[in-house]
């Protein structure tokens, strides 16, 4: 029981060290994370927050390309409509970063 508590404390401390060393608002890929594809240290109004976003291995539409298929255009439009309120919250939301980086 005591070993688990010490392990949790060490994990929390290592996260803070990573957060301290990360640049503000610079998303990075996280290939070794089991579920999320990107991480960013979001900074706004004097606050800092670690945000993980994007499904690992998901095929997103990416940035618009010339000659893009109608299916991908519809996929992008659907994502933006579905998450519009959360994207509007700004840099402190995962939807904002997913929209900016992956869509």
C-alpha positions in Angstrom: 0.0 0.0 0.0 2.8 2.4 0.9 4.7 1.6 -2.3 1.6 2.5 -4.4 1.4 5.9 -2.6 5.1 6.6 -3.2 4.7 5.6 -6.9 1.8 8.0 -7.3 3.8 10.8 -5.7 6.7 10.1 -8.0 4.4 10.1 -11.1 2.9 13.5 -10.0 6.3 15.0 -9.5 7.6 13.8 -12.8 4.5 15.3 -14.6 5.2 18.6 -12.9 8.8 18.5 -14.1 7.7 17.8 -17.6 5.1 20.6 -17.4 7.8 23.0 -16.2 10.1 22.2 -19.1 7.4 22.3 -21.8 6.9 25.4 -24.0 3.6 27.1 -23.9 1.1 26.4 -26.6 3.4 24.1 -28.6 1.6 20.8 -29.3 3.8 17.6 -29.4 3.0 14.1 -30.7 2.9 11.4 -28.0 3.4 8.1 -29.9 4.0 6.1 -26.7 0.7 7.3 -25.0 -1.9 4.5 -25.1 -4.9 6.7 -26.0 -4.1 10.2 -26.9 -2.0 11.3 -29.9 -0.9 14.8 -28.8 -0.1 16.8 -25.7 0.2 20.6 -25.2 0.9 22.9 -22.3 -1.9 25.4 -22.7 -1.2 28.9 -21.3 -3.8 31.6 -21.1 -4.6 34.4 -18.6 -1.7 33.4 -16.3 -2.8 29.8 -16.1 -1.1 26.7 -17.3 -2.7 23.3 -18.0 -1.5 20.1 -19.6 -4.0 18.9 -22.2 -3.9 15.6 -24.0 -6.0 15.4 -27.2 -6.6 13.4 -30.3 -7.3 9.7 -30.6 -4.2 7.6 -31.1 -4.2 5.9 -34.6 -7.3 7.8 -35.8 -7.4 8.9 -39.4 -8.4 12.5 -39.2 -9.0 14.8 -42.2 -5.8 16.8 -41.6 -5.3 20.2 -43.2 -7.4 20.9 -46.3 -5.8 19.8 -49.5 -6.6 20.6 -53.1 -8.5 17.8 -54.7 -9.7 16.5 -51.4 -12.5 14.0 -51.4 -16.1 14.9 -50.5 -16.0 12.4 -47.7 -13.1 14.1 -46.0 -14.7 17.5 -46.4 -17.9 16.2 -44.8 -15.8 14.6 -42.0 -14.1 17.9 -41.3 -17.3 19.9 -41.4 -19.0 17.4 -39.1 -16.2 17.6 -36.5 -16.2 21.4 -36.5 -20.0 21.5 -36.1 -20.1 18.9 -33.4 -17.4 20.6 -31.3 -18.0 24.3 -32.2 -18.9 25.3 -28.6 -15.8 23.7 -27.1 -13.5 25.0 -29.8 -14.8 28.5 -29.0 -13.6 28.1 -25.4 -10.1 28.8 -26.6 -6.7 27.4 -25.8 -7.7 25.8 -22.5 -9.9 23.2 -24.2 -8.8 20.0 -25.9 -11.3 20.6 -28.7 -9.5 23.8 -29.7 -6.2 22.0 -30.0 -7.7 19.0 -31.9 -9.3 21.5 -34.3 -6.0 23.4 -34.8 -3.6 20.4 -35.1 -5.6 17.5 -36.4 -8.5 19.0 -38.4 
